[in-house]
């Protein structure tokens, strides 16, 4: 299993039966492949699809069925299609229980930067700015460090913000960390890593949970 798939599989545990969930572009789209069949979950895409299924095998690809990341998807029985304006009415109206988003940087206070890198081409900000304020819970899943080996969990974000104090939980290939009023709370450590490893890869000082789980995923 790849690192991206391991992160997505752990993120699936954040989804409860009965939830309406939005999966962001990138690693979050992989979460759809790991949702337990025992859970009654409806996935919403801001480009106008309610009831997303897992990614299709090559022989069942329908080019008209895509998610917000322009990837081909499937639709479950009872799925519905609608305009982008209706989709954002759902998001802004507080009807999304959970949004699982990708991230470039997250600060210790829960600020999120995930929509642009200055100087690089930006196709658009997408729906993240609405999701971080409209969804009831925000979970960010991403690599713990960037390609240069620098932490993406910072005291303060350096990239343009998507939202301030909006993140509830961060899941990386190394750890699960909650944002609290007192700072970043380490609640789970992935297999192959120690608490010391996580702290070295995290800029702010970590608070250790009283019930921290080691080698949890």
C-alpha positions, 0 to 999 in steps of 0.5 A, spaced: 500 500 500 502 506 498 503 512 503 497 516 499 493 510 500 495 509 507 493 516 509 486 515 505 485 508 509 486 512 516 482 518 514 476 513 512 475 512 520 473 519 521 467 518 517 461 515 520 454 512 518 449 517 516 454 522 514 454 527 508 462 528 506 466 532 501 472 529 499 477 534 496 482 534 490 488 529 491 489 524 496 482 525 499 479 522 493 482 516 494 478 515 501 472 513 497 475 507 495 476 505 503 469 506 505 466 500 509 460 497 506 457 497 513 457 505 513 451 509 510 455 515 507 453 520 501 459 523 498 458 530 495 462 533 490 462 541 489 461 540 481 454 537 482 454 530 484 451 527 490 452 520 491 459 518 489 462 511 488 469 508 488 473 509 482 471 505 476 475 500 473 478 501 466 472 498 462 466 502 466 469 509 465 464 514 464 467 520 461 461 524 463 462 522 471 467 526 474 469 529 481 471 536 482 478 534 481 476 532 474 477 524 475 472 519 473 468 516 478 462 512 479 455 514 482 451 510 487 444 508 486 440 514 488 445 519 486 443 526 483 446 531 479 445 538 480 448 545 478 454 548 482 450 553 485 445 548 488 452 544 490 455 550 494 448 552 497 449 545 500 456 547 503 454 554 505 448 552 508 451 547 513 449 541 510 456 537 509 458 533 516 465 532 514 470 535 509 476 531 508 481 536 504 488 536 502 493 541 505 500 545 503 501 548 510 497 547 517 498 552 523 498 550 530 492 554 531 488 551 525 490 555 519 490 552 513 493 554 506 491 549 500 489 553 494 496 556 491 503 557 491 505 564 489 508 564 482 505 558 480 499 557 475 493 557 479 487 554 475 482 557 481 481 556 488 476 551 488 471 550 493 475 549 499 474 556 501 467 555 502 468 548 505 472 550 511 467 555 513 461 551 511 462 544 513 461 542 520 468 538 521 474 539 517 480 534 517 486 535 513 490 529 510 497 530 507 504 528 507 507 531 514 513 534 510 514 537 503 519 535 498 525 539 501 524 535 507 521 541 511 515 540 516 508 542 513 505 543 520 508 550 522 507 555 527 504 560 522 503 558 515 507 562 510 502 561 504 496 564 502 491 562 507 484 558 505 481 559 512 483 561 519 482 557 525 478 552 521 482 545 521 480 540 527 484 534 525 490 533 521 492 526 518 499 524 515 503 518 513 506 519 520 501 521 525 494 524 527 494 531 530 488 535 533 488 542 533 486 544 540 486 551 544 492 549 547 496 547 540 497 541 536 495 535 540 498 528 538 493 523 538 496 517 534 503 515 531 503 511 525 507 504 524 515 505 523 515 512 527 516 514 534 513 520 538 520 523 537 520 522 530 514 526 529 516 532 534 522 533 529 518 533 523 513 538 526 515 545 527 510 547 533 511 543 540 506 537 540 502 536 546 501 528 548 495 526 549 493 522 555 491 516 551 496 516 545 495 510 540 502 508 538 503 504 531 495 505 530 495 505 522 
